[in-house]
Amino acid sequence: MKKKTLTTIILIVALAMVAAVTVYAVANYGTKDDPLVTSSYLQDVVQPRMEDAYALLTFTMETVRADDAASSAAPDPDDPGRLDTGDVPIRARDLSRTFGSFVAVADTTFDVKRGEIFGLLGPNGAGKTTTFRMLCGLLAPSGGEIEVVGWDLREAKAEVRAEIGYVAQKFSLYDKLTVEQNLRYFGRSYGFWGPRLTRRVAEAMRGYGLSAYRRMPAKSLPVGAKRDLSIACALLHHPKILFLDEATSGADLASRRAFWRSLTKLAAAGTTIVVTTHFMEEAEYCDRFLIQDAGRILALGSPGEVRAFAAKDAPGRTIRSIEDAFIAIVEAARAARKKEAAS
């Protein structure tokens, strides 16, 4: 009962912080070349959303008060509650998630390595989105364990969220705020102020080619630039893990390839990346990926390993691509379930 009461209080405080920080951040983004946003403009510029609470819950008020306090937001590597992850920042063991009598995910176990691009693939309703949301801490598992950057996700959600970045399928941007204003807003929600915030924002705009769009409202950006801005916002605090949910949805082929090249560079620098995608060919960019259906893992490995598994599982069938492998694996699993149900 006490735990429920505490959770309710935290949520109420978080929503209050969302409203307060939104007004404060927008009202303080103006410069001599970019006039202060008026209070009447605030009413239709920023509507607080769940993503805001997600970011704000990561940090305590102390990290918001002083410029040098932002460094204290980073979890203590020597904390006794933290385990040594080595090169495996994500461990999932016997994960399950039910919604009433419906089993969305069952008996799911896997590891994700440091600097790896790890994909979650599956048909609609397969359980990949549920698994993804559990790894992010956005959805509590019904059973099993998740360890992220050395923390038990059930006990240390704030510590975990301080070390991950999250990009939703529908970019979490404020349309009427400029590129710089969006970056400043997210930077402050991560606990950065003053010169540190200015440096991080400038670094992000240079790194993602956003300088030319600095004063452009997010709603006017090309789709590719919106995606870059979303990722820049998610990486502003230099997280160890980046979660991308259908991030290339709606992009053309050239944009998707450019996007994956940037992800490959990011992973090579040590950032662990977890993605969901409905483009089968994008799985080729993953170091490893898993295929789920009916809430269970059907295959897990590198693109070559999954193709080999599919060829073995479906003898006589030609497996040239990940899409061929995906279809063969899912069809074989469904046929086996149907046969088992009939017996």
ZARO-788074 format. One record per residue (C-alpha): residue in three letters; x negated, y, z. Coordinates in steps of 0.25 Angstrom, whole numbers, plus 5000, padded with zeros to 4 digits. Each point is the difference from the previous one (the first is absolute). Example, Ala and Ser with C-alpha at 12.3 -4.5 7.8 and 13.67 -1.06 7.14 Angstrom:
<type=ALA	u=4951	v=4982	w=5031>
<type=SER	u=4994	v=5014	w=4998>
END
This chain:
<type=MET	u=5000	v=5000	w=5000>
<type=LYS	u=4989	v=5009	w=5004>
<type=LYS	u=4993	v=4997	w=4986>
<type=LYS	u=5013	v=5004	w=4993>
<type=THR	u=5001	v=5013	w=5007>
<type=LEU	u=4986	v=5004	w=4998>
<type=THR	u=5001	v=4996	w=4985>
<type=THR	u=5013	v=5009	w=4999>
<type=ILE	u=4992	v=5012	w=5007>
<type=ILE	u=4988	v=4998	w=4990>
<type=LEU	u=5010	v=5001	w=4988>
<type=ILE	u=5007	v=5012	w=5005>
<type=VAL	u=4987	v=5007	w=5003>
<type=ALA	u=4995	v=4996	w=4986>
<type=LEU	u=5012	v=5006	w=4993>
<type=ALA	u=4999	v=5013	w=5008>
<type=MET	u=4985	v=5000	w=4996>
<type=VAL	u=5004	v=4998	w=4986>
<type=ALA	u=5009	v=5012	w=5000>
<type=ALA	u=4990	v=5009	w=5008>
<type=VAL	u=4988	v=4996	w=4992>
<type=THR	u=5007	v=5002	w=4986>
<type=VAL	u=5004	v=5014	w=5004>
<type=TYR	u=4987	v=5004	w=5005>
<type=ALA	u=4992	v=4993	w=4989>
<type=VAL	u=5008	v=5007	w=4989>
<type=ALA	u=5000	v=5013	w=5006>
<type=ASN	u=4985	v=5000	w=5002>
<type=TYR	u=4996	v=4996	w=4986>
<type=GLY	u=5000	v=5013	w=4994>
<type=THR	u=4987	v=5007	w=4996>
<type=LYS	u=4997	v=5014	w=4994>
<type=ASP	u=5003	v=4995	w=4986>
<type=ASP	u=5011	v=4991	w=5004>
<type=PRO	u=5010	v=5008	w=5009>
<type=LEU	u=5006	v=4994	w=5013>
<type=VAL	u=5012	v=4991	w=4997>
<type=THR	u=5013	v=5007	w=5006>
<type=SER	u=5009	v=4994	w=5010>
<type=SER	u=5012	v=5000	w=4990>
<type=TYR	u=4991	v=4992	w=4990>
<type=LEU	u=4997	v=4990	w=5011>
<type=GLN	u=5014	v=4995	w=5000>
<type=ASP	u=4999	v=4994	w=4987>
<type=VAL	u=4985	v=4997	w=4999>
<type=VAL	u=4998	v=4989	w=5010>
<type=GLN	u=5009	v=4990	w=5005>
<type=PRO	u=4994	v=4991	w=5011>
<type=ARG	u=4999	v=4985	w=4996>
<type=MET	u=4996	v=4987	w=5006>
<type=GLU	u=4987	v=5001	w=4994>
<type=ASP	u=4997	v=5012	w=5008>
<type=ALA	u=5003	v=4993	w=5013>
<type=TYR	u=4991	v=4989	w=4995>
<type=ALA	u=4989	v=5009	w=4999>
<type=LEU	u=5003	v=5008	w=5012>
<type=LEU	u=5001	v=4988	w=5009>
<type=THR	u=4986	v=4997	w=4997>
<type=PHE	u=4994	v=5012	w=5008>
<type=THR	u=5002	v=5005	w=5014>
<type=MET	u=5002	v=5015	w=5003>
<type=GLU	u=4986	v=5001	w=5005>
<type=THR	u=4995	v=4998	w=4986>
<type=VAL	u=5008	v=5011	w=4994>
<type=ARG	u=4996	v=5010	w=5010>
<type=ALA	u=4985	v=5002	w=4997>
<type=ASP	u=4991	v=4999	w=4987>
<type=ASP	u=4990	v=4991	w=5006>
<type=ALA	u=5011	v=4992	w=5007>
<type=ALA	u=5003	v=4993	w=4987>
<type=SER	u=4988	v=4991	w=5001>
<type=SER	u=5007	v=4994	w=5013>
<type=ALA	u=5011	v=4995	w=4992>
<type=ALA	u=4991	v=4989	w=4994>
<type=PRO	u=5002	v=4987	w=5009>
<type=ASP	u=4988	v=4997	w=5009>
<type=PRO	u=4992	v=4989	w=4993>
<type=ASP	u=4996	v=4995	w=5014>
<type=ASP	u=5015	v=4999	w=5005>
<type=PRO	u=5001	v=4987	w=5007>
<type=GLY	u=5014	v=4998	w=4994>
<type=ARG	u=4993	v=5000	w=4986>
<type=LEU	u=4994	v=4987	w=4994>
<type=ASP	u=4988	v=4999	w=4991>
<type=THR	u=5006	v=4999	w=4986>
<type=GLY	u=4987	v=4999	w=4992>
<type=ASP	u=5003	v=5000	w=4986>
<type=VAL	u=5014	v=4996	w=5001>
<type=PRO	u=5008	v=5012	w=5004>
<type=ILE	u=5014	v=4993	w=4998>
<type=ARG	u=5004	v=4987	w=5006>
<type=ALA	u=5014	v=4995	w=4999>
<type=ARG	u=5004	v=4987	w=5007>
<type=ASP	u=5013	v=4992	w=4999>
<type=LEU	u=5008	v=5013	w=4996>
<type=SER	u=5015	v=4999	w=5000>
<type=ARG	u=5011	v=5009	w=4998>
<type=THR	u=5015	v=4998	w=5001>
<type=PHE	u=5012	v=5008	w=4998>
<type=GLY	u=5011	v=4993	w=5007>
<type=SER	u=5000	v=4986	w=4994>
<type=PHE	u=4993	v=5005	w=4988>
<type=VAL	u=4985	v=4996	w=5000>
<type=ALA	u=4992	v=5011	w=4992>
<type=VAL	u=4986	v=4995	w=5003>
<type=ALA	u=4996	v=4987	w=5006>
<type=ASP	u=4987	v=4993	w=5005>
<type=THR	u=4991	v=5010	w=4993>
<type=THR	u=4985	v=5000	w=5003>
<type=PHE	u=4989	v=5007	w=4993>
<type=ASP	u=4988	v=5009	w=5002>
<type=VAL	u=4996	v=5013	w=4992>
<type=LYS	u=4985	v=5003	w=4999>
<type=ARG	u=4993	v=5014	w=5001>
<type=GLY	u=4999	v=5007	w=4987>
<type=GLU	u=5009	v=4990	w=4993>
<type=ILE	u=5012	v=5004	w=4991>
<type=PHE	u=5011	v=4990	w=5005>
<type=GLY	u=5013	v=4999	w=4993>
<type=LEU	u=5014	v=4995	w=5004>
<type=LEU	u=5008	v=4995	w=4988>
<type=GLY	u=5013	v=4993	w=5000>
<type=PRO	u=5014	v=5001	w=4993>
<type=ASN	u=5011	v=5009	w=5006>
<type=GLY	u=5004	v=4995	w=5014>
<type=ALA	u=4987	v=4991	w=5001>
<type=GLY	u=4996	v=5007	w=5013>
<type=LYS	u=4988	v=5008	w=4995>
<type=THR	u=5006	v=5013	w=5004>
<type=THR	u=5003	v=4995	w=5014>
<type=THR	u=4986	v=4994	w=5001>
<type=PHE	u=4994	v=5014	w=4996>
<type=ARG	u=5009	v=5008	w=5009>
<type=MET	u=4996	v=4991	w=5012>
<type=LEU	u=4985	v=5002	w=4997>
<type=CYS	u=5002	v=5015	w=5000>
<type=GLY	u=5007	v=4999	w=5013>
<type=LEU	u=5013	v=5005	w=4994>
<type=LEU	u=5007	v=4988	w=5003>
<type=ALA	u=4999	v=4990	w=5012>
<type=PRO	u=4998	v=4986	w=4997>
<type=SER	u=5009	v=4990	w=5007>
<type=GLY	u=4989	v=4990	w=5002>
<type=GLY	u=4985	v=4999	w=4998>
<type=GLU	u=4988	v=5009	w=5002>
<type=ILE	u=4994	v=5012	w=4992>
<type=GLU	u=4987	v=5005	w=5003>
<type=VAL	u=4995	v=5013	w=4993>
<type=VAL	u=4987	v=5006	w=5002>
<type=GLY	u=4998	v=4992	w=5012>
<type=TRP	u=5013	v=5004	w=5007>
<type=ASP	u=5012	v=4991	w=5003>
<type=LEU	u=5011	v=5008	w=4992>
<type=ARG	u=5010	v=4996	w=5010>
<type=GLU	u=4993	v=5008	w=5011>
<type=ALA	u=4992	v=5011	w=4993>
<type=LYS	u=5008	v=5006	w=4989>
<type=ALA	u=4995	v=5014	w=5002>
<type=GLU	u=4986	v=4995	w=5000>
<type=VAL	u=5002	v=4992	w=4987>
<type=ARG	u=5007	v=5012	w=4993>
<type=ALA	u=4989	v=5009	w=5003>
<type=GLU	u=4991	v=4991	w=4991>
<type=ILE	u=5009	v=4998	w=4989>
<type=GLY	u=5006	v=5008	w=4988>
<type=TYR	u=5014	v=4997	w=4994>
<type=VAL	u=5005	v=5004	w=4986>
<type=ALA	u=5015	v=4997	w=4998>
<type=GLN	u=5006	v=4996	w=4986>
<type=LYS	u=5007	v=5014	w=5000>
<type=PHE	u=4989	v=5009	w=5003>
<type=SER	u=5001	v=5007	w=5014>
<type=LEU	u=4997	v=5014	w=4996>
<type=TYR	u=5008	v=5013	w=5002>
<type=ASP	u=5004	v=5004	w=4986>
<type=LYS	u=5001	v=5015	w=5003>
<type=LEU	u=4986	v=5001	w=5007>
<type=THR	u=4988	v=5002	w=4992>
<type=VAL	u=4989	v=4989	w=4999>
<type=GLU	u=4991	v=5008	w=5010>
<type=GLN	u=5012	v=5001	w=5009>
<type=ASN	u=5004	v=4986	w=5000>
<type=LEU	u=4985	v=4996	w=5003>
<type=ARG	u=5000	v=5010	w=5012>
<type=TYR	u=5013	v=4995	w=5005>
<type=PHE	u=4996	v=4985	w=5000>
<type=GLY	u=4986	v=5004	w=5005>
<type=ARG	u=5006	v=5007	w=5012>
<type=SER	u=5009	v=4988	w=5003>
<type=TYR	u=4987	v=4992	w=5000>
<type=GLY	u=4995	v=5009	w=5011>
<type=PHE	u=4991	v=5009	w=4991>
<type=TRP	u=4999	v=5015	w=5003>
<type=GLY	u=4991	v=5012	w=4996>
<type=PRO	u=4987	v=4998	w=4992>
<type=ARG	u=5001	v=4985	w=5001>
<type=LEU	u=5014	v=5000	w=4993>
<type=THR	u=4995	v=5010	w=4990>
<type=ARG	u=4988	v=4991	w=4997>
<type=ARG	u=5009	v=4988	w=4998>
<type=VAL	u=5010	v=5007	w=4991>
<type=ALA	u=4989	v=5005	w=4991>
<type=GLU	u=4993	v=4986	w=5000>
<type=ALA	u=5013	v=4994	w=4996>
<type=MET	u=5003	v=5010	w=4989>
<type=ARG	u=4987	v=4998	w=4994>
<type=GLY	u=4999	v=4985	w=5001>
<type=TYR	u=5014	v=4998	w=4994>
<type=GLY	u=4999	v=5011	w=4989>
<type=LEU	u=5011	v=5008	w=5006>
<type=SER	u=4993	v=5013	w=5001>
<type=ALA	u=5006	v=5005	w=4987>
<type=TYR	u=5014	v=4997	w=5006>
<type=ARG	u=4997	v=5007	w=5014>
<type=ARG	u=5012	v=5010	w=5000>
<type=MET	u=5009	v=4991	w=4991>
<type=PRO	u=5013	v=4995	w=5008>
<type=ALA	u=4999	v=4985	w=5001>
<type=LYS	u=5013	v=4999	w=4992>
<type=SER	u=4994	v=5006	w=4988>
<type=LEU	u=4988	v=4990	w=5000>
<type=PRO	u=4998	v=4990	w=4989>
<type=VAL	u=5003	v=4986	w=5005>
<type=GLY	u=4985	v=4996	w=5000>
<type=ALA	u=4997	v=5012	w=5009>
<type=LYS	u=5011	v=4998	w=5009>
<type=ARG	u=4994	v=4986	w=5002>
<type=ASP	u=4986	v=5005	w=5003>
<type=LEU	u=5006	v=5010	w=5010>
<type=SER	u=5007	v=4990	w=5007>
<type=ILE	u=4988	v=4991	w=5001>
<type=ALA	u=4991	v=5013	w=5004>
<type=CYS	u=5010	v=5002	w=5011>
<type=ALA	u=5000	v=4986	w=5005>
<type=LEU	u=4984	v=5000	w=5000>
<type=LEU	u=4998	v=5013	w=5006>
<type=HIS	u=4997	v=4994	w=5014>
<type=HIS	u=4990	v=4990	w=4993>
<type=PRO	u=5008	v=4987	w=5004>
<type=LYS	u=4994	v=4987	w=4999>
<type=ILE	u=5012	v=4994	w=4993>
<type=LEU	u=5009	v=5005	w=4989>
<type=PHE	u=5014	v=4994	w=4998>
<type=LEU	u=5006	v=5003	w=4986>
<type=ASP	u=5015	v=4996	w=4998>
<type=GLU	u=5003	v=4999	w=4985>
<type=ALA	u=4991	v=5013	w=4998>
<type=THR	u=4999	v=4998	w=4985>
<type=SER	u=5015	v=4999	w=4998>
<type=GLY	u=5004	v=5009	w=4989>
<type=ALA	u=4986	v=5003	w=4994>
<type=ASP	u=4996	v=4997	w=4986>
<type=LEU	u=4989	v=4990	w=4997>
<type=ALA	u=4989	v=5010	w=4999>
<type=SER	u=5003	v=5007	w=5013>
<type=ARG	u=5001	v=4986	w=5007>
<type=ARG	u=4986	v=4996	w=4995>
<type=ALA	u=4994	v=5013	w=5004>
<type=PHE	u=5007	v=4998	w=5014>
<type=TRP	u=4994	v=4986	w=5002>
<type=ARG	u=4986	v=5005	w=4996>
<type=SER	u=5001	v=5010	w=5011>
<type=LEU	u=5005	v=4989	w=5010>
<type=THR	u=4988	v=4991	w=4996>
<type=LYS	u=4990	v=5011	w=5003>
<type=LEU	u=5007	v=5003	w=5013>
<type=ALA	u=4999	v=4985	w=5004>
<type=ALA	u=4986	v=5000	w=4996>
<type=ALA	u=4997	v=5010	w=5010>
<type=GLY	u=5006	v=4991	w=5011>
<type=THR	u=5015	v=5004	w=5001>
<type=THR	u=5009	v=4988	w=5001>
<type=ILE	u=5012	v=5001	w=4990>
<type=VAL	u=5013	v=4993	w=5001>
<type=VAL	u=5010	v=5001	w=4989>
<type=THR	u=5013	v=4996	w=4995>
<type=THR	u=5003	v=5000	w=4985>
<type=HIS	u=5010	v=4995	w=4990>
<type=PHE	u=4991	v=5001	w=4989>
<type=MET	u=4994	v=4986	w=4998>
<type=GLU	u=4987	v=5005	w=4992>
<type=GLU	u=4997	v=5009	w=5012>
<type=ALA	u=4997	v=4987	w=5008>
<type=GLU	u=4987	v=4999	w=4992>
<type=TYR	u=4994	v=5012	w=5007>
<type=CYS	u=5002	v=4993	w=5013>
<type=ASP	u=4989	v=4993	w=5007>
<type=ARG	u=5010	v=4990	w=5005>
<type=PHE	u=5015	v=5000	w=5001>
<type=LEU	u=5011	v=4991	w=5005>
<type=ILE	u=5013	v=4996	w=4993>
<type=GLN	u=5013	v=4999	w=5009>
<type=ASP	u=5014	v=4994	w=4998>
<type=ALA	u=5011	v=4997	w=5010>
<type=GLY	u=4991	v=5007	w=5010>
<type=ARG	u=4988	v=4990	w=4999>
<type=ILE	u=4987	v=5000	w=4994>
<type=LEU	u=4999	v=4992	w=4987>
<type=ALA	u=4986	v=5004	w=4996>
<type=LEU	u=4988	v=5008	w=5005>
<type=GLY	u=4987	v=5003	w=4993>
<type=SER	u=4992	v=5008	w=4990>
<type=PRO	u=5007	v=5001	w=4986>
<type=GLY	u=4991	v=4989	w=4995>
<type=GLU	u=5004	v=4991	w=5011>
<type=VAL	u=5015	v=5003	w=4999>
<type=ARG	u=5000	v=4997	w=4985>
<type=ALA	u=4992	v=4987	w=5003>
<type=PHE	u=5010	v=4996	w=5011>
<type=ALA	u=5012	v=5003	w=4990>
<type=ALA	u=4994	v=4991	w=4989>
<type=LYS	u=4998	v=4989	w=5010>
<type=ASP	u=5014	v=5002	w=5006>
<type=ALA	u=5006	v=5000	w=4986>
<type=PRO	u=4993	v=4990	w=4991>
<type=GLY	u=5002	v=5001	w=4985>
<type=ARG	u=5004	v=5015	w=5002>
<type=THR	u=4991	v=5011	w=4994>
<type=ILE	u=4995	v=5010	w=5010>
<type=ARG	u=4993	v=5012	w=4994>
<type=SER	u=5004	v=5011	w=5009>
<type=ILE	u=5004	v=5003	w=5014>
<type=GLU	u=5015	v=5002	w=4995>
<type=ASP	u=4999	v=4986	w=4994>
<type=ALA	u=4994	v=4995	w=5014>
<type=PHE	u=5011	v=5007	w=5008>
<type=ILE	u=5011	v=4995	w=4992>
<type=ALA	u=4995	v=4985	w=5000>
<type=ILE	u=4997	v=5001	w=5015>
<type=VAL	u=5014	v=5006	w=5004>
<type=GLU	u=5008	v=4991	w=4991>
<type=ALA	u=4992	v=4987	w=5005>
<type=ALA	u=5003	v=5005	w=5015>
<type=ARG	u=5015	v=5002	w=4997>
<type=ALA	u=5001	v=4987	w=4993>
<type=ALA	u=4994	v=4993	w=5012>
<type=ARG	u=5009	v=5007	w=5009>
<type=LYS	u=5012	v=4996	w=4992>
<type=LYS	u=4996	v=4986	w=4999>
<type=GLU	u=4998	v=5000	w=5015>
<type=ALA	u=5014	v=5006	w=5003>
<type=ALA	u=5006	v=4990	w=4991>
<type=SER	u=4994	v=4988	w=5007>
END
